[in-house]
């Protein structure tokens, strides 16, 4: 097991933890699936990746670990499901626990990023591409992960939050 790394809700803290930059992995954690997204080492563009079937944490760790090794990932941005008023509920606590487990297992810093509206934004973008409902269903989680990751890297580059 790796040494636990930084877990934060501040984009600036993650930026400071990675002074050399590096590719990041974005995650949209659902109850049945995990949407993935990746960004370049210079934190310019996020792109949707695969949608993984969510299982027991050990299986998730192995699948995510393989992606991390394959793409030389230096940090993780995990969607934090806040209530519309900004408060945290049971889903937020579940995501925080997942972040702690990921950090301990993989030794990478984790940024918990507000994911409100990420799925709606991703769906709007897929509809704008004239994608069928069936195709959208298979890609929405990865697209939402890309929305989450892009918002976080924009904040890191712009010096916000």
C-alpha positions in Angstrom: 0.0 0.0 0.0 1.3 3.4 -0.9 1.8 6.4 1.4 -1.5 8.4 1.6 -1.1 11.6 -0.4 -2.9 15.0 -0.2 -6.7 15.0 -0.4 -8.1 18.5 -0.9 -11.0 20.6 -2.2 -8.7 23.4 -3.4 -7.4 23.4 -7.0 -4.5 25.6 -5.8 -3.5 22.9 -3.3 -3.4 20.3 -6.0 -1.5 22.6 -8.3 1.1 23.3 -5.5 1.4 19.6 -4.8 2.3 19.0 -8.5 4.8 21.8 -9.3 6.1 19.9 -12.4 2.5 19.4 -13.7 1.6 16.0 -15.1 -1.3 14.2 -16.6 -4.4 14.0 -14.4 -7.2 11.5 -14.2 -10.8 12.8 -13.7 -13.4 10.5 -12.2 -17.2 10.7 -12.1 -18.1 8.1 -9.4 -21.5 6.6 -9.7 -23.1 3.7 -7.9 -22.8 1.4 -10.9 -20.1 2.9 -13.1 -17.0 5.2 -12.9 -16.6 7.7 -15.7 -13.0 8.5 -16.5 -11.3 11.4 -18.3 -7.7 12.5 -18.8 -5.9 15.7 -19.4 -2.5 16.5 -20.8 0.5 17.2 -18.6 0.2 21.0 -19.2 -3.4 20.9 -17.9 -5.0 22.4 -21.0 -7.6 20.0 -22.3 -9.7 17.2 -20.7 -10.9 14.4 -22.8 -13.4 11.6 -21.9 -11.9 8.2 -21.4 -13.6 4.9 -20.6 -16.6 4.2 -18.5 -15.7 1.4 -16.0 -18.1 -0.9 -14.3 -17.9 -0.2 -10.6 -17.3 -3.2 -8.4 -15.6 -3.9 -5.1 -12.9 -1.4 -4.2 -10.1 -3.9 -4.9 -11.3 -4.4 -8.5 -11.8 -0.6 -9.0 -8.3 0.0 -7.6 -6.8 -2.5 -10.1 -8.6 -1.0 -13.1 -7.8 2.6 -12.1 -4.2 1.6 -11.3 -3.8 0.2 -14.8 -5.0 3.5 -16.4 -2.7 5.5 -14.1 0.3 3.4 -15.1 -0.6 3.4 -18.8 -0.9 7.2 -18.9 1.7 8.2 -16.2 -1.0 10.0 -14.1 0.3 12.3 -11.4 -3.0 13.2 -9.7 -6.7 12.5 -9.5 -9.7 14.8 -9.7 -12.8 13.1 -8.2 -16.2 14.6 -8.5 -17.7 15.6 -5.2 -21.6 15.3 -5.3 -22.7 18.4 -3.3 -26.4 19.2 -2.7 -27.6 22.2 -4.7 -27.2 24.4 -1.6 -23.6 23.4 -1.4 -24.0 21.2 1.6 -22.7 17.7 1.8 -24.9 14.6 2.1 -24.3 10.8 2.2 -23.1 10.7 -1.4 -20.4 13.3 -0.6 -19.3 11.3 2.4 -19.1 8.2 0.2 -16.9 10.1 -2.3 -14.6 11.3 0.4 -14.2 7.8 1.7 -13.4 6.6 -1.9 -10.8 9.4 -2.2 -9.2 8.3 1.1 -9.0 4.7 -0.1 -7.6 5.8 -3.6 -5.0 8.0 -2.0 -3.9 5.3 0.4 -3.8 2.6 -2.3 -2.2 4.6 -5.1 -0.2 7.4 -3.3 -1.5 10.1 -5.6 -2.9 13.5 -4.6 -6.7 13.7 -4.9 -8.7 16.9 -5.6 -12.4 16.6 -4.7 -14.2 18.9 -7.1 -17.8 20.1 -7.1 -19.7 18.1 -9.7 -23.0 19.9 -9.6 -24.3 20.3 -13.1 -21.6 18.1 -14.6 -23.9 15.5 -16.0 -26.4 18.0 -17.3 -23.6 19.9 -19.0 -22.1 16.7 -20.5 -25.6 15.7 -21.7 -26.2 19.0 -23.4 -22.8 18.8 -25.1 -23.6 15.2 -26.4 -27.0 16.3 -27.6 -25.4 19.2 -29.4 -23.3 16.6 -31.2 -26.6 15.0 -32.3 -25.7 11.8 -30.5 -28.6 9.3 -30.1 -30.0 8.6 -26.6 -28.6 5.1 -26.7 -25.1 6.3 -27.5 -25.4 9.1 -24.9 -26.2 6.5 -22.2 -23.0 4.7 -22.8 -20.8 7.9 -22.8 -22.4 10.2 -20.3 -20.3 9.2 -17.3 -17.0 9.7 -19.1 -18.3 13.0 -20.6 -19.3 14.1 -17.1 -15.8 13.2 -15.8 -14.3 15.4 -18.6 -16.5 18.3 -17.5 -15.4 17.9 -13.9 -11.7 17.6 -14.9 -11.9 20.6 -17.3 -13.4 22.8 -14.6 -10.7 21.8 -12.1 -7.8 22.3 -14.5 -9.3 25.7 -15.6 -9.3 26.7 -11.9 -5.7 25.4 -11.5 -4.5 27.4 -14.5 -6.4 30.5 -13.6 -5.5 30.5 -9.9 -9.0 30.1 -8.7 -10.3 28.1 -5.7 
